[in-house]
Amino acid sequence: MQSLNLDLEYCYGIRKLEHAFDFKKCNAAALYAPNGAMKSSLAKTFQDIADRKKSSDRMFPNRPTKRSVLDENDTELDPECVLMIRPYDEDFGSNEKTSNLLVNAALRKEHQK
């Protein structure tokens, strides 16, 4: 994937967010912002994609939600490509996706055991 294009409205408190992440020169993006800047709302929206669920707005559930997350070919993001790691989740567990996060082969094998 070379880019990820977000167009969100009324997703868990996100009034409107349009942004294109460019992955041509890097493989990852880090989002850093103060409390209340909608990071958790964005994470919840991506969790909905992974869970194949519709997103909505918490405060105004009757408002029409728009959730468009497309790659450079205007193809919807595959839910199988989304892995949400929640903060402080001790029960996250070991699975194929989490094992791939470890780049050192020895550490990966130890983690899988």
C-alpha positions in Angstrom: 0.0 0.0 0.0 1.4 3.3 -1.0 -1.2 5.6 0.5 -4.2 5.6 2.7 -6.9 8.2 2.1 -9.3 9.0 5.0 -12.6 10.8 4.6 -14.6 10.6 7.8 -17.6 12.4 9.2 -19.4 11.8 12.5 -17.3 8.7 13.5 -17.3 8.6 17.3 -17.0 12.3 17.7 -14.9 13.1 14.6 -16.9 15.8 13.0 -14.8 15.8 9.8 -11.4 14.4 8.9 -9.8 14.3 5.5 -6.2 13.2 5.3 -3.9 11.2 3.0 -1.2 9.2 4.5 1.7 8.7 2.1 3.7 5.5 2.5 5.9 5.8 -0.5 9.0 6.7 1.6 8.0 5.0 4.9 6.1 1.9 6.2 4.3 3.5 9.2 2.8 6.6 10.6 2.6 7.7 14.2 -0.2 9.9 15.4 0.7 12.0 18.4 -1.7 14.6 19.8 -3.0 15.9 23.1 -5.9 14.3 25.0 -9.2 15.0 23.4 -7.8 15.3 19.9 -9.9 12.3 18.6 -7.1 9.6 18.6 -9.4 7.1 20.3 -12.2 7.9 17.9 -9.9 7.2 15.0 -8.8 4.0 16.6 -12.4 2.9 17.2 -13.2 3.7 13.5 -10.3 1.4 12.4 -11.5 -1.3 14.9 -14.9 -1.1 13.2 -13.2 -1.8 9.9 -11.3 -4.7 11.3 -14.6 -6.0 12.9 -16.6 -5.4 9.7 -19.0 -3.1 11.6 -20.5 0.2 10.7 -19.2 3.3 12.5 -21.5 5.8 14.2 -21.3 8.9 16.2 -21.6 8.6 20.0 -23.2 12.0 20.8 -25.4 12.2 17.7 -26.2 8.7 16.6 -28.9 9.9 14.1 -26.3 11.9 12.1 -25.3 10.2 8.9 -21.8 8.7 9.3 -19.3 8.8 6.4 -16.4 6.4 6.6 -14.2 6.2 3.5 -10.8 4.6 4.0 -9.2 3.9 0.6 -5.8 3.0 -0.8 -4.1 4.6 -3.8 -6.4 2.6 -6.2 -9.5 3.8 -4.5 -10.0 0.4 -3.0 -11.5 0.0 0.4 -9.1 -1.1 3.2 -9.2 -4.8 3.7 -10.3 -5.6 7.3 -7.7 -8.4 7.4 -5.0 -5.7 7.0 -6.1 -3.8 10.1 -4.6 -4.7 13.5 -5.6 -2.4 16.4 -3.4 -2.6 19.5 -5.2 -1.1 22.4 -3.2 0.6 25.1 -2.7 -1.3 28.3 -4.4 -4.5 27.0 -2.8 -7.3 29.0 -5.1 -9.9 27.4 -4.2 -9.0 23.8 -2.7 -12.5 23.3 -0.5 -14.1 20.8 -1.6 -14.7 17.3 -0.2 -14.5 13.8 -0.7 -10.8 13.5 1.0 -9.9 16.8 3.9 -12.3 16.0 4.6 -10.4 12.8 5.1 -7.2 14.9 8.3 -8.6 16.3 11.1 -8.2 13.8 13.8 -10.3 15.6 13.3 -14.0 14.6 14.5 -15.3 18.0 12.2 -13.0 19.9 9.3 -13.9 17.6 9.8 -17.6 18.3 10.0 -17.0 22.1 6.8 -14.8 21.9 4.9 -17.5 20.0 5.8 -20.1 22.7 
